[in-house]
């Protein structure tokens, strides 16, 4: 999985404050939305989008369903907001330039670091796996997001590979777009296997082995 959402821990239910009052430096409404997103993340990760309910999400937060819908009118809106926050978080990473592309050569170190980070947020990794799998079904609200994600990430990986070709490090006869898709497939596949069998699968070590072999294959042969 590429990218992550850093959600703050869900605080205990706060006493309602007058409109506009700030709690712990944050507007009460903003804190409540963050708590809702944290609860929804766990709900979607455990039950999938189809099996989740707004009632159960509200119960997790400790508010009424009407209170939940004051912040998010529908389950669709809530899911998409979580996914958008995930993408916004990735865009602030200091390894990404203004165009949203990795800075430097295609050494795959950025991808490795993201895998390491994802291991620390299993709820998000599980949500990602569930949403990607469900998004192939008819009329899923995240279908456009999932398709656009793979297009954008594929283009980003291909851009890095082209940089290696332009620098004379990689062979000119390779297809950057195909290599980009393969890198993403390996990352997502390793993460999925880790979620299913965490005691047996070490996705970072496996990715290191894959990356080393890929770099050797891409390099210009003497």
C-alpha positions as a printed NumPy array, in Angstrom:
array([[  0.   ,   0.   ,   0.   ],
       [  1.298,   3.43 ,  -0.821],
       [  0.612,   6.216,   1.538],
       [ -0.987,   6.333,   5.006],
       [ -3.407,   8.302,   7.142],
       [ -2.164,   9.363,  10.545],
       [ -5.251,   9.356,  12.728],
       [ -4.999,  10.678,  16.257],
       [ -6.135,   8.287,  19.015],
       [ -9.847,   8.581,  19.777],
       [-10.234,  10.687,  22.922],
       [-12.913,  10.033,  25.499],
       [-16.305,  11.614,  24.82 ],
       [-15.945,  15.296,  25.619],
       [-18.568,  17.407,  27.335],
       [-20.372,  19.457,  24.678],
       [-19.098,  23.02 ,  24.554],
       [-20.906,  26.13 ,  23.351],
       [-20.721,  26.739,  19.63 ],
       [-17.282,  27.946,  18.629],
       [-15.511,  26.968,  21.864],
       [-12.206,  25.21 ,  21.417],
       [-11.222,  22.037,  23.311],
       [ -7.514,  21.249,  23.653],
       [ -6.764,  23.799,  20.958],
       [ -9.183,  22.352,  18.387],
       [-12.774,  23.338,  17.566],
       [-15.175,  20.82 ,  19.107],
       [-16.674,  20.025,  15.712],
       [-13.246,  19.214,  14.285],
       [-12.451,  16.918,  17.205],
       [-15.753,  15.114,  16.785],
       [-15.182,  14.612,  13.056],
       [-11.757,  13.141,  13.804],
       [-13.279,  10.733,  16.329],
       [-15.955,   9.732,  13.841],
       [-13.354,   9.03 ,  11.169],
       [-11.332,   6.928,  13.586],
       [-14.407,   4.879,  14.509],
       [-15.456,   4.524,  10.871],
       [-11.984,   3.385,   9.872],
       [-12.217,   0.514,  12.338],
       [-15.791,  -0.297,  11.331],
       [-14.953,  -0.442,   7.619],
       [-11.802,  -2.454,   8.313],
       [-13.721,  -5.034,  10.365],
       [-16.96 ,  -5.311,   8.374],
       [-16.136,  -3.908,   4.944],
       [-18.033,  -1.014,   3.421],
       [-21.109,  -3.099,   2.572],
       [-21.378,  -4.631,   6.027],
       [-20.82 ,  -1.426,   8.01 ],
       [-23.641,   0.678,   9.433],
       [-23.9  ,   4.299,  10.47 ],
       [-25.683,   3.169,  13.648],
       [-22.722,   1.06 ,  14.746],
       [-20.254,   3.831,  13.876],
       [-22.262,   6.26 ,  16.005],
       [-22.244,   3.735,  18.878],
       [-18.464,   3.432,  18.632],
       [-18.132,   7.201,  18.989],
       [-20.749,   7.456,  21.728],
       [-23.1  ,   9.809,  19.891],
       [-26.513,   9.454,  18.298],
       [-26.881,   8.542,  14.645],
       [-28.481,  11.965,  14.103],
       [-25.367,  13.536,  15.605],
       [-23.191,  11.464,  13.298],
       [-25.192,  12.529,  10.241],
       [-24.787,  16.158,  11.276],
       [-21.102,  15.74 ,  10.357],
       [-21.355,  13.113,   7.588],
       [-24.661,  12.787,   5.786],
       [-24.04 ,   9.287,   4.464],
       [-21.765,   6.28 ,   4.696],
       [-20.504,   7.1  ,   1.177],
       [-19.438,  10.581,   2.245],
       [-17.677,   9.236,   5.327],
       [-15.712,   6.61 ,   3.409],
       [-14.615,   9.032,   0.704],
       [-13.492,  11.578,   3.312],
       [-11.273,   8.963,   4.993],
       [ -9.711,   8.065,   1.645],
       [ -9.191,  11.715,   0.733],
       [ -7.51 ,  12.391,   4.075],
       [ -5.211,   9.464,   3.362],
       [ -4.205,  10.992,   0.039],
       [ -3.758,  14.464,   1.54 ],
       [ -1.483,  12.99 ,   4.192],
       [  0.673,  11.357,   1.523],
       [  0.913,  14.635,  -0.376],
       [  2.539,  16.344,   2.637],
       [  5.381,  13.818,   2.845],
       [  8.731,  15.54 ,   2.427],
       [  9.912,  13.041,  -0.178],
       [  7.301,  14.287,  -2.676],
       [  7.83 ,  17.272,  -4.917],
       [  5.332,  19.85 ,  -6.132],
       [  4.13 ,  17.519,  -8.868],
       [  3.474,  14.724,  -6.395],
       [  6.415,  12.676,  -7.649],
       [  9.313,  11.161,  -5.731],
       [ 12.447,  13.272,  -5.666],
       [ 15.583,  11.537,  -6.885],
       [ 16.314,   8.306,  -8.687],
       [ 14.156,   5.198,  -8.719],
       [ 15.924,   3.471,  -5.838],
       [ 12.586,   2.308,  -4.349],
       [ 13.646,   3.457,  -0.88 ],
       [ 10.538,   5.629,  -0.658],
       [  8.334,   2.6  ,  -1.313],
       [ 10.148,   0.598,   1.342],
       [  9.659,   3.354,   3.908],
       [  5.933,   3.44 ,   3.177],
       [  5.685,  -0.299,   3.724],
       [  7.403,   0.115,   7.092],
       [  4.969,   2.876,   8.032],
       [  1.945,   0.832,   6.974],
       [  2.946,  -1.951,   9.373],
       [  2.362,   0.499,  12.229],
       [ -1.255,   1.235,  11.188],
       [ -2.854,  -2.189,  10.603],
       [ -6.405,  -0.802,  10.803],
       [ -5.704,   1.479,   7.882],
       [ -3.906,  -1.242,   5.951],
       [ -6.878,  -3.533,   6.495],
       [ -9.327,  -0.817,   5.417],
       [ -7.313,  -0.233,   2.264],
       [ -7.319,  -3.932,   1.38 ],
       [-11.058,  -4.217,   1.99 ],
       [-11.957,  -1.094,   0.007],
       [ -9.771,  -2.019,  -2.962],
       [-11.329,  -5.482,  -3.087],
       [-14.881,  -4.194,  -2.757],
       [-14.378,  -1.387,  -5.279],
       [-14.583,  -3.831,  -8.199],
       [-18.263,  -4.444,  -7.377],
       [-21.089,  -2.574,  -9.079],
       [-21.743,   1.002,  -7.933],
       [-19.169,   1.017,  -5.136],
       [-18.574,   4.624,  -3.955],
       [-14.785,   4.162,  -3.902],
       [-14.502,   2.725,  -7.434],
       [-13.406,   6.021,  -9.002],
       [-10.943,   6.649,  -6.179],
       [ -9.396,   3.184,  -6.552],
       [ -9.058,   3.48 , -10.341],
       [ -7.572,   6.964, -10.134],
       [ -5.21 ,   5.82 ,  -7.391],
       [ -3.716,   3.082,  -9.527],
       [ -3.435,   5.39 , -12.523],
       [ -1.683,   8.086, -10.507],
       [  0.648,   5.721,  -8.687],
       [  1.504,   3.896, -11.876],
       [  2.377,   7.198, -13.517],
       [  4.513,   8.183, -10.515],
       [  6.488,   4.939, -10.539],
       [  6.926,   5.146, -14.316],
       [  8.22 ,   8.715, -13.941],
       [ 10.928,   7.509, -11.57 ],
       [ 11.94 ,   4.714, -13.918],
       [ 12.15 ,   7.18 , -16.809],
       [ 14.427,   9.291, -14.628],
       [ 16.756,   6.318, -14.28 ],
       [ 16.731,   5.842, -18.055],
       [ 17.456,   9.537, -18.678],
       [ 20.365,   9.388, -16.207],
       [ 21.858,   6.485, -18.141],
       [ 21.481,   4.07 , -15.217],
       [ 18.639,   1.981, -16.612],
       [ 18.281,   0.247, -19.946],
       [ 16.418,   2.155, -22.627],
       [ 14.544,  -0.932, -23.845],
       [ 12.364,  -1.328, -20.741],
       [  8.72 ,  -0.216, -20.483],
       [  8.458,   2.25 , -17.544],
       [  4.67 ,   1.976, -17.345],
       [  4.794,  -1.805, -17.048],
       [  7.524,  -1.625, -14.401],
       [  5.478,   0.943, -12.462],
       [  2.426,  -1.327, -12.395],
       [  4.55 ,  -4.258, -11.272],
       [  6.068,  -2.321,  -8.369],
       [  2.618,  -1.359,  -7.099],
       [  1.344,  -4.917,  -7.519],
       [  4.226,  -6.298,  -5.46 ],
       [  3.717,  -3.764,  -2.662],
       [ -0.023,  -4.32 ,  -2.44 ],
       [  0.339,  -8.083,  -2.718],
       [  2.928,  -8.29 ,   0.047],
       [  0.837,  -6.15 ,   2.334],
       [ -2.24 ,  -8.284,   1.733],
       [ -0.3  , -11.459,   2.545],
       [  1.031,  -9.803,   5.712],
       [ -2.52 ,  -8.951,   6.828],
       [ -3.535, -12.585,   6.366],
       [ -0.42 , -14.14 ,   7.909],
       [  1.553, -11.52 ,   9.881],
       [  3.702, -14.005,  11.805],
       [  5.002, -15.631,   8.632],
       [  5.241, -12.762,   6.139],
       [  7.798,  -9.943,   6.41 ],
       [  6.735,  -7.552,   3.631],
       [  9.687,  -5.192,   4.096],
       [ 12.298,  -7.95 ,   3.802],
       [ 10.475,  -9.455,   0.824],
       [ 10.274,  -6.056,  -0.855],
       [ 13.994,  -5.49 ,  -0.26 ],
       [ 14.753,  -8.735,  -2.106],
       [ 12.391,  -7.831,  -4.95 ],
       [ 13.79 ,  -4.275,  -5.26 ],
       [ 17.395,  -5.498,  -5.364],
       [ 16.582,  -7.971,  -8.141],
       [ 14.588,  -5.362, -10.055],
       [ 17.372,  -2.775,  -9.893],
       [ 19.888,  -5.343, -11.122],
       [ 17.624,  -6.162, -14.057],
       [ 17.001,  -2.5  , -14.921],
       [ 20.599,  -1.376, -14.847],
       [ 22.556,  -0.88 , -18.011],
       [ 24.589,  -3.989, -18.699],
       [ 28.3  ,  -3.544, -19.375]])
